[in-house]
């Protein structure tokens, strides 16, 4: 009986350390590494949104994405990928889970990520959609 209790507590702790189902069983890969390892792009197959609270920066919401080229990996997106994922969720009336599942069923979307700069000189990760 005690083993069951420990299992429930362990299970609950694991659930709380996983910030998103998309991250479950996957390792986070830094964006810089994604761009270096996959210069021809990645096929995004799943997505979700994470919200964090930083005392200095305030609340921030960004996407977490899984991709076909490395099923054991995931990565976080910036403003451009955030906009793309928001549009995908909008296609399903804001239901992120349904949109992500539909994206997975469709085989994903290939996106080439690369470094770029704004007119004011700030750097960001740009995205090029590669048609299927």
N, C-alpha and C positions, 0 to 999 in steps of 0.2 A: 504494500500500500504506500509506503514512503517513497518507493521508486517512482510511482505514478505522480506523486506530488512534485518530486524533483524534476521529472520530465516536463510537467506543466510549467514550472518556473523557468526551466531552461528554454523551453519553447517560447514562452512569453518574452524572455530576455532577447532571444535571437530575433523575434519579430520586431522588437523595438530598436534594434541596431541596424535593421535593414530599412533604409530610408524610402525605398520604392521597390515594388515587385520586379521592376526591370533590372534592378541591381542584384536581385537574389541569385546567388551562385555565380556572380560575375565579379571581376576585378575592375576597378576604375582605371582607365588609361588616360594620361594627360593629353590635352588637345594637341600640344606640340608633337607628341609622339604619334598621334593619329595622322597628322599632316605629313610627318616624315615617313612613316611606315606604309601609308596608303596614298601616295601622290596622285593616283588615278581615281581616287574616291572610295567611299564605303557605301554599302547598301544598308540603309537604316531600315530595320525590321520591327522595332518596337520603340515606344517612347512613353514618358511620364513627366510630371513636373514636380520639382522639389521647391520648398519654400524654407528659407533660413532667416534668422533674425540676428543681425550683427549690431552690437551696441553703437558702433561708429557709423555704419552705412545704412542701418535700418533693415527693413524687410526686403528680401530679394527672392524672386521666383525665376527658375531656369529649368530647361529640359535635361533629362537624363535619357540617353539613347543607347539601344543595343543595335548591333550590326552583324550582318551575315559573315563577313570576312574573319571575325574572331568571336565565335559564340560564347567564349568565356570572358569576354571583355565588354565594357560599356564606357561611355564618356559623357561629360557634361557639355552643354552648348551655351553659347552666348546669345546676344541680341538677335542675330539673323536666324539661327536655328530656333530660338524661342518664337519668333514670328511665324516660321514655317509650321512648327508643332501646334501653335495656337490656331492657325488656319485649318490644320488637319482636324483638330478637336471641334472646331466650328462646323465642319462638315457633318458632325454627329451631334449637333445641338449641345456642344460643350462636354459631351461624354468622352473623357480621355481614354477610359478603358475600352470602350467600344471602338473608338478611332484607332487605337493602337492594335487591337485585335484585327481589325479590317486591314490595316497596313501590313500586318504580318501575313494574313491570308492572301493579300495581293502580291506578295513576294518582295515587298519593300520598295524603297526609292533610292536610287544611286545618287550620291551627292559628293562632289569634290570640294574639299575644304582647303582653303589657302589663306595666307596672311595678306592683309591689305591695310590701307590707311585712309582715314577720313580726310577731308579737305583741310582740316585744322591740324593734321599730322598725328592724330591718335591712331594707334594700331588696333585692328580687330580681325576676327576670323570671318572671311567671306565664304559664300557657298555658291557653287555652280551645280544646277540640277542637270543630271545626265539622262536624257530621255531613253526609254527602253525600246 
